[in-house]
Amino acid sequence: MTYVVVENCIKCKYTDCVEVCPVDCFYEGENMLVIHPDECIDCGVCEPECPAEAIVPDTEGDVDKWLEVNRKFAEIWPNITRKKEAPADADEYKDQPGKFEKYFSENPGSGD
């Protein structure tokens, strides 16, 4: 099992999860984070830290698409190891449906 970041993170990109990760397996895109599934040690400490409830175990529901998104972009995007300020408008997007189709960006974030 591993944990994955799902659609709820898009345009929110809270980084509370990054701060508690003992193995630094988060990677930053322009408007979301992903978890490298081969680096995640399944400790679960990140899941309750996410204000957007965007982190779930890969055994929950239909997350196959998200496992692949996490795997693909963890190989491309820079590693992030420190908490950053969330986007100013993050709360406005927190519970919005359909964010992947509307807002997902393949562009990398700034990393540390």
C-alpha positions in Angstrom: 0.0 0.0 0.0 1.0 3.6 -0.6 -0.7 6.9 -0.2 -1.7 9.1 -3.1 -2.6 12.7 -3.6 -6.0 13.1 -5.4 -7.9 15.9 -7.2 -8.8 17.8 -4.0 -5.2 19.1 -3.9 -5.4 20.9 -7.3 -5.4 24.7 -6.8 -5.2 24.2 -3.0 -1.6 22.8 -2.7 -1.5 23.0 1.1 1.9 21.7 2.2 1.2 20.7 5.8 1.7 17.1 4.6 5.3 17.8 3.5 6.3 19.0 6.9 5.4 15.6 8.6 6.7 13.2 5.9 9.6 11.3 7.3 11.0 10.2 3.9 10.4 13.3 1.8 8.4 11.6 -0.9 6.3 14.6 -2.0 6.9 16.3 -5.3 5.6 19.7 -6.3 3.7 20.7 -9.5 2.6 24.1 -10.4 -0.8 23.6 -8.7 -0.7 20.3 -6.8 1.6 17.9 -5.0 2.1 14.2 -5.6 3.6 11.3 -3.6 6.2 9.0 -5.1 4.6 5.6 -4.6 7.9 3.8 -4.5 9.3 6.1 -1.8 6.2 6.2 0.4 6.6 4.0 3.5 2.9 3.8 4.2 3.2 5.5 7.6 0.0 7.6 7.0 1.1 10.6 9.0 0.5 12.9 6.0 -3.2 11.9 5.6 -4.7 13.7 8.6 -2.5 16.8 8.0 -4.2 17.7 4.7 -6.9 20.4 5.1 -8.3 19.5 1.7 -8.5 15.8 2.5 -6.5 15.1 -0.7 -4.4 12.2 0.6 -5.8 8.7 0.6 -4.5 5.2 0.7 -4.2 3.5 -2.7 -6.6 0.8 -1.4 -9.5 3.3 -1.1 -12.1 3.4 -3.8 -11.2 4.1 -7.4 -7.7 5.7 -7.1 -5.9 3.8 -9.9 -5.9 7.0 -12.1 -4.4 9.0 -9.2 -1.8 6.3 -8.5 -0.6 6.7 -12.1 -0.7 10.6 -11.9 1.4 10.4 -8.7 3.9 8.0 -10.2 4.3 9.9 -13.4 4.7 13.3 -12.0 6.9 12.3 -9.0 9.4 11.3 -11.7 9.3 14.8 -13.3 8.5 17.4 -10.7 11.0 18.6 -8.0 11.0 17.2 -4.5 9.6 19.4 -1.8 10.7 19.0 1.8 9.5 22.1 3.5 6.1 23.6 4.2 5.2 26.7 2.1 2.3 29.1 2.2 -0.8 27.8 0.4 -2.1 29.9 -2.5 -4.1 32.9 -1.4 -7.2 31.5 -3.0 -6.8 27.9 -1.9 -9.9 27.9 0.3 -12.0 29.0 -2.6 -11.1 25.8 -4.6 -11.0 23.4 -1.6 -14.3 21.5 -2.3 -14.8 22.3 -6.0 -15.5 19.2 -8.2 -13.9 18.6 -11.6 -10.7 20.3 -10.8 -8.5 17.9 -12.8 -10.2 18.7 -16.1 -10.4 22.4 -15.4 -7.1 23.2 -13.7 -4.5 20.4 -13.6 -1.1 21.6 -14.9 1.8 19.3 -15.8 4.2 22.2 -15.2 6.6 21.7 -12.3 6.5 23.7 -9.1 9.4 25.5 -7.6 10.5 22.7 -5.3 12.3 23.9 -2.2 
